[in-house]
């Protein structure tokens, strides 16, 4: 899957991120890596209910920004985080 861009606005601050989706080690779930200006800033993975949870936050992004990122990533997958994997299996 190709990386995609998302823009987050918070308190008049606008930040641009790039999201990459990678198969997790179990081959079922996706892990999302988030980059800002080419630098890795966070990663998320989906739980069994398709909600994202923070895996890594090496730059110490504030919790509100992480939640906004997770919401944007989830909204990019209206049929579920793992929808592309399920299609490949059928």
C-alpha positions, 0 to 999 in steps of 0.5 A: 500500500502506498503512503498517504499524507494527512494534515492535522490542525490543532490550536491554530497549528497545522502539521503535515504527516505521511502515513505508511501501512505495514503488515504486522508480524502476525500477517493479519494486522497492520501497523501504521508508521507516521513521519513528519518531514521524513522523520519517524514520529509515531506508530500505531496498531489496530486492536481486534475492534479496529481501533488504533493504539499507540505503539511508539512515540519517540518524539514525545508528541502530545497525547492530543496530537496522537489521538488526532493522528489515530482518528485521521488514520482510522477515517482513511479506512472507512471499512476497517483498518485491515480491509485491504488484507481481508480483500487479499485473502478472498 
